[in-house]
Amino acid sequence: MFQAIYLQAIGEYARFRRVIVWLVIALLAAIVAYMWLRVSPNSLGVDRYSTVSYMLVFRIVGFSALFFATANVPAEMDQRTIVYLLTRPVPRWMLLVGRYLAAVTVVTVIGVVAALAVSTTAFQGHPTSNPLLARDLLAIVLGAFAYTAAFALASVMIPGRAMIVGIIYVIGWEGLVPNMPGTMYYLSIFSHLQAIAQHPLSSNTNQLLSFLASTLGTNTLTESVSIPVLVLVSITMVGGAAWWFTQFEFLPRDAD
């Protein structure tokens, strides 16, 4: 039963009209790396990839996680199909977790495609020569789990505002907090992804690019801390979302 829920959700999320937008955005990220190479041919491939991946690839993971997480309960409520979803002879927690894992799968694929596209252009057609790629792929997988879990929890607690709150979180919190002094970055998923990716300090001193890549702050997190933290965040939040979805009623929303 669980496998059927997961596969059905994969089929729904992987529809061409749902994923094409994210594939185009991944292509745009690669174009940014290519334009950097054209404008500054003497720049290092590591610098091009490092900045563009922090600035765009990891953001793509966050935004796509928000999109697919809110395609569950809030979208079903808006489309007035939530009743049909909940009348299935399946425990609610199983529905939510199965659809969560399907969303994580699609988000991971999108993030990996974006990373490979940027790596290919940054390293002039030789993505496997990128020494940062393997660690970034690990960060993308863990980020997909953590971001989707966080937004899955928001989608059941505040279904009417989950998208707005998520956008503010990804753009505001995740974009600004890692650039700030102090230790608030401990509470940022993006900062933990940076700790796992372990990109070297770029030789590029452009402050605007550093700000957009959220590398102005000092990140003292380590991989040995950040991996367990993201695993714990994922399990706790998706567990909380499953519990909330089981305990409370969810009704179709009237059209405005």
C-alpha positions in Angstrom: 0.0 0.0 0.0 2.8 2.4 0.9 4.6 1.7 -2.3 1.4 2.4 -4.3 1.0 5.7 -2.6 4.6 6.6 -3.3 4.5 5.6 -6.9 1.2 7.4 -7.6 2.6 10.6 -6.1 5.8 10.2 -8.1 3.7 10.0 -11.3 1.8 13.1 -10.2 4.8 15.2 -9.3 6.9 14.1 -12.3 4.4 15.3 -14.9 6.1 17.3 -17.6 4.2 20.5 -16.8 5.4 20.3 -13.1 9.1 19.6 -13.7 9.8 21.6 -16.9 9.9 24.9 -15.0 12.5 23.6 -12.7 14.6 22.1 -15.5 14.5 25.5 -17.2 15.6 27.2 -14.0 18.5 24.6 -13.7 19.5 25.5 -17.3 19.5 29.2 -16.4 21.8 28.4 -13.5 24.2 26.7 -16.0 23.9 29.7 -18.3 25.0 32.0 -15.4 28.1 29.9 -14.9 28.8 30.0 -18.7 28.4 33.7 -18.8 30.8 34.0 -15.9 33.3 32.0 -17.9 32.9 34.2 -21.0 33.2 37.5 -19.0 36.1 36.2 -16.9 38.0 33.5 -18.8 40.8 33.5 -16.3 38.6 32.7 -13.3 38.9 29.3 -11.7 36.3 26.6 -12.3 36.0 26.0 -8.6 35.2 29.6 -8.0 32.6 29.7 -10.7 30.9 26.5 -9.6 31.1 27.3 -5.8 29.4 30.7 -6.1 26.8 29.7 -8.6 25.9 26.5 -6.7 25.4 28.4 -3.4 23.6 31.2 -5.2 21.3 29.2 -7.3 21.5 25.4 -7.1 20.9 25.1 -3.3 18.1 27.8 -3.7 16.5 25.6 -6.4 16.4 22.8 -3.9 14.7 25.0 -1.3 12.1 26.5 -3.7 11.3 23.2 -5.4 10.8 21.5 -2.0 8.4 24.3 -1.1 6.5 23.8 -4.4 6.1 20.0 -4.1 5.5 20.0 -0.3 2.6 22.5 -0.8 1.3 20.4 -3.7 0.0 18.0 -1.0 -2.6 19.3 1.6 -2.9 23.0 0.5 -3.2 22.2 -3.2 -5.8 19.4 -2.4 -7.8 21.8 -0.3 -7.7 24.5 -3.0 -8.7 22.0 -5.7 -11.4 20.7 -3.4 -10.1 17.1 -3.8 -9.0 16.8 -0.2 -12.2 14.8 0.6 -11.3 12.2 -2.0 -7.8 11.9 -0.7 -8.9 11.4 2.9 -11.6 8.9 2.2 -9.1 6.4 0.9 -8.8 3.3 3.2 -5.3 4.3 4.1 -3.9 5.8 7.4 -3.4 9.5 7.1 0.2 9.3 8.2 0.9 6.9 5.5 -0.6 9.2 2.9 1.5 12.1 4.1 4.8 10.2 4.5 4.4 8.5 1.1 3.8 11.7 -0.7 6.6 13.4 1.3 9.1 10.8 0.1 7.9 11.2 -3.5 8.4 14.9 -3.2 11.9 14.4 -1.8 12.7 12.1 -4.7 11.6 14.7 -7.3 13.4 17.6 -5.5 16.6 15.5 -5.3 16.5 14.8 -9.0 16.0 18.5 -9.8 18.8 19.5 -7.5 21.2 16.9 -9.0 20.4 18.0 -12.5 21.0 21.6 -11.6 24.3 20.8 -10.0 25.5 18.7 -12.9 24.5 21.4 -15.4 26.4 24.1 -13.5 29.4 21.8 -13.0 29.4 21.0 -16.7 29.6 24.7 -17.8 31.8 25.9 -14.9 34.4 23.2 -15.8 34.0 23.6 -19.5 32.4 20.3 -20.3 34.2 18.2 -17.7 31.8 17.9 -14.7 33.6 15.0 -13.2 36.7 17.1 -12.8 34.8 19.1 -10.2 36.3 18.3 -6.7 33.2 19.8 -5.0 30.5 17.8 -6.8 30.3 14.7 -4.7 29.9 16.6 -1.4 27.3 18.9 -3.1 25.3 15.9 -4.2 25.2 14.7 -0.6 24.2 18.2 0.6 21.4 18.2 -2.0 20.0 14.9 -0.9 20.0 15.9 2.8 18.7 19.4 1.9 15.8 17.8 -0.1 14.8 15.8 2.9 15.1 18.7 5.4 13.4 21.4 3.3 10.6 19.2 2.2 10.0 18.1 5.8 9.9 21.7 7.0 7.5 22.8 4.3 5.3 19.6 4.8 4.9 20.6 8.4 4.0 24.2 7.4 1.6 22.9 4.8 -0.6 21.0 7.4 -0.2 23.6 10.2 -0.9 26.7 8.1 -2.2 25.4 4.8 -3.6 28.7 3.7 -0.3 30.5 4.2 2.3 27.8 3.8 3.5 29.1 0.4 3.9 32.7 1.5 5.7 31.6 4.7 8.0 29.3 2.7 8.9 32.0 0.2 9.8 34.4 3.0 11.8 31.6 4.7 13.8 30.7 1.6 14.5 34.2 0.4 14.6 36.0 3.7 15.9 33.7 6.5 18.0 31.4 4.4 19.4 34.2 2.3 20.1 36.7 5.1 20.9 34.7 8.3 24.1 33.0 6.9 25.5 36.5 6.1 24.9 37.8 9.6 27.4 37.9 12.4 26.7 35.7 15.5 25.3 32.2 15.7 21.8 32.5 14.4 23.0 30.6 11.3 22.9 27.4 13.4 19.1 27.6 12.8 19.5 27.8 9.0 19.2 24.7 6.8 21.3 26.4 4.2 24.2 26.9 6.7 24.2 23.2 7.4 24.3 22.5 3.7 27.3 24.8 3.4 29.0 22.9 6.2 28.5 19.6 4.3 29.5 21.0 1.0 32.7 22.6 2.4 33.4 24.9 -0.5 36.8 26.6 -0.2 36.8 30.4 0.2 36.5 32.0 -3.2 39.3 34.1 -4.5 36.5 36.3 -5.9 36.1 39.3 -3.6 32.9 40.7 -5.2 30.8 41.5 -2.2 27.5 41.3 -4.1 28.2 37.8 -5.3 29.3 36.8 -1.8 26.1 38.2 -0.4 23.9 36.4 -2.9 25.8 33.2 -2.2 25.3 33.8 1.6 29.0 33.5 2.3 29.7 36.8 4.0 29.2 35.3 7.5 31.5 33.0 9.4 30.3 29.4 9.4 31.9 27.2 12.0 29.6 24.2 11.5 31.2 20.9 10.6 30.0 18.0 8.6 29.9 15.7 11.6 27.4 18.1 13.3 25.3 19.2 10.3 24.6 15.7 8.9 22.9 14.5 12.1 21.2 17.8 12.6 19.6 17.6 9.1 18.6 14.0 9.6 17.0 14.9 13.0 15.2 17.9 11.5 13.8 15.8 8.7 12.6 13.0 10.9 11.2 15.3 13.5 9.4 17.6 11.1 7.9 15.0 8.9 6.8 13.1 12.0 5.2 16.2 13.4 3.5 16.8 10.0 2.2 13.2 10.0 0.8 13.6 13.5 -0.8 16.9 12.8 -2.4 15.6 9.6 -3.8 12.6 11.6 -5.2 14.7 14.4 -6.9 17.6 12.7 -9.6 18.0 10.0 -8.9 19.4 6.6 -11.8 20.7 4.5 -12.0 22.0 1.0 -11.5 25.8 0.8 -14.2 27.8 -0.9 -13.1 29.7 -4.1 -12.8 33.4 -3.6 
